[in-house]
Amino acid sequence: MKTKAGLWIDHRKAIIVTISNKNEALEVIESDVEKQLRRTGDSPLKGRHESFNVPADNSRYKAHAEHLSSYYKDIVECLRNAESILIFGPGEAKSELKGYLEQNKLDERIADIETADKMTDNQILAKVRQYFSK
């Protein structure tokens, strides 16, 4: 049996299930990405809010993009040996990861991309088993 992988992903965490020769493995990759970018510095309610105390938006977004890039690279390394990949999860992380897989010439291995809400590890494992048992 060839190695097959199922991946539930959002911007905070990826859960990767690999199935090969009746062996199953589950791996969790956490990202260091903040849920929502926020400005640092004093609160306007505490007094004067100096503009030089607040980092520029472009530097914050650049740092955010670098964190996501590192996160996606870690995921791509885990999927490199998979012959077939099922990607599912909420939000836009699925399509962003697809772009990273294309850059690494692994996009032809994508079996399907589906939208799914939050799931437990057991639900993810069951979904991957069911998908690849077809």
Secondary structure, 3 states (H helix, E strand, C coil): CCCEEEEEECCCEEEEEEEECCEEEEEEEECCCCCCCCCCCCCHHHCCCCHHHCCCHHHHHHHHHHHHHHHHHHHHHHHCCCCEEEEEECCCHHHHHHHHHHHCCCHHHEEEEEECCCCCHHHHHHHHHHHHHC
